[in-house]
Amino acid sequence: MISENFSLNDTTPVKIISKVDMYQQVYIHNDTGGAVYVGGSNVTSTSGYHLANHEHVAMEIPQQNELFGIKGSGTGDIVIVRPD
């Protein structure tokens, strides 16, 4: 398993999962001190999947798909755990 931290901000979506040639099971933990939103490259605080502070979720990412994250306000880190 690989564990990575990503610094998010409230202005520009950050790629947190890159495209690969296989299905990915990922675990996302929000450790930012506020809300985080995940989704496609155009994710916003109104269009993304909401993760509250200290919430975590398991997600299945289909082959050749990417996942991006953005903060609701300010900056902070999220942690992604995925297969290597």
Secondary structure, DSSP 8 states (H G I E B T S, - for coil): -EEEEEEE-SSS-EEEE---SS-EEEEEEEESSS-EEEESTT--TTTSEEE-TT-EEEEEE-TT--EEEEESSS-EEEEEEE--
